[in-house]
Amino acid sequence: MIRQKTVFIIGAGASQPYGYPTGRELREKIIQGGWLQKVDISNGIPRIFIKKFNLSNNESIDLFLSRNKAQQGFTDLGKFVVFDTIYQAESDSLSSPKPKNWDEIDWCSFLFNKMIEGIDQLDELDRFKENMCTFIIFNYDRSFEHNFFQSLTNTFSSIPSKRILELFQTQKIFHVYGKIAPLQWEDNNGLVYGQECDSISRANFRQDLLLIGEERQNIDTVTKQGILQEAERIIFLGFGFAQDNLQLLGFPQVLQDSCDVFGSGVGLYQEEIDRFKYLIKANPNSVGKFMIEPGATCKDVLRKYL
C-alpha cells in the first residue's frame, strides 16, 4: 500500500514500454506522413503542415501547434494527426510481442502490486482506497488506465465491474492535455481499448485533445485541490523536464517543505538533471531527498524509492 501522499508525474517515456512513441518519435511519425492517405490533401494544407513542422525543428508537436494557432487549418489537422498516431499505436500494442527486457521495464505491474500489497481476501478490498496516490499524465494515450483497470478486474475476477470501477476512481488521475477518448468502462460512449474507430467518432474524440494554453482547467483543478502543494513525495516517470511543463505545474514554488523528489533518467545527461536540481533547490522551502539517476528506468525508480 502507498500511504505517503505521492504524486506521479508521467511523461511520454513512461508510455514507451507499452508501445507508444516518445515526443521525438511522434514528431518523426508525423513528418513521415503515413496519415496523408486519411485526409483531404486537395487544398494543400496537409503537405504545408508537414513541411513547416519539419523545417521548424520544434521537438514537440504540441508546442508547434500552440505557436501556429493562427495558421489556417493547422489546429484541427494537428489534433487529427496526434489522434491517429496515438490510436494506431494503441491498436498495434495489442498484437505486438513483449520486448525481451519486459520484466525490467514493466513499471505499471510493479506499481499495481505495490498498491494491492496486503490485500489477500475479498473482504479487504476496500483497503485499496487507503492508497494516497495522484497521477498527473502529460500523455494522450490511455495505457495507464487500461493496464491498471485490467489488472484490478482480473485479480479480483469475482467482483462486479461496477465495484472495481468505484475502487479505481478513488485514485485521482488527471490528463493535462486530455486523451484520445474515454475508455468504454469510463463512459458509455467511450472507445474499447484498441477497437476500430469510425471517422465520425475520430472527429468527435479528437476535439477532446488540448493544446498548450487550453489545458488550464485540468491544471487549475490540481491547483485548487492542493495536490502538488500537499505532496510528501513527487515521482517523475518518463518525464523530460521541459521548462514549459514545469512552469505549468508551478515548479519549484509549488513544492512544500521537505517534499522528496525522485525521477527516472533514461535519455537524460547528468548536466540536464543538475539544471533541474538547481531549479528545485531554488525553491524557498527546503526540499527533502532529490534523486534522479541518468539511465534509471521508471521501474528502477519505483523499486528504489516507492
Number of C-alpha atoms within 10 A of each C-alpha: 19 17 11 14 17 23 23 20 20 23 21 22 23 28 24 16 20 23 19 24 20 19 18 13 14 20 21 14 15 21 17 12 13 12 16 14 8 11 11 10 12 8 8 9 16 20 15 13 19 18 12 13 20 16 8 10 10 16 16 15 20 20 14 20 22 16 12 14 13 10 11 11 13 19 18 14 17 21 23 21 24 22 24 20 18 21 24 14 18 20 15 14 17 14 9 11 10 14 13 8 9 12 12 13 19 19 22 22 15 14 18 16 14 16 20 20 13 13 15 9 8 10 8 11 17 13 15 19 19 15 18 18 21 21 18 22 24 18 24 23 22 21 20 18 16 14 14 15 20 12 16 19 17 10 11 14 11 9 14 10 15 10 13 18 15 12 17 18 13 15 15 14 18 17 20 25 23 23 23 26 26 19 18 12 15 14 10 9 12 14 19 15 17 16 11 13 14 8 10 8 14 17 15 11 20 22 16 17 20 20 20 17 11 13 16 14 12 15 18 13 12 20 15 10 11 12 20 25 17 16 24 19 23 20 24 22 27 23 22 22 16 9 11 11 15 14 13 15 19 15 17 20 15 19 24 20 16 14 22 20 22 22 27 26 26 18 13 17 12 14 10 14 19 12 12 19 16 12 14 19 15 14 16 13 16 15 18 15 11 15 16 21 18 16 14 17 23 27 21 18 21 19 13 8 13 16
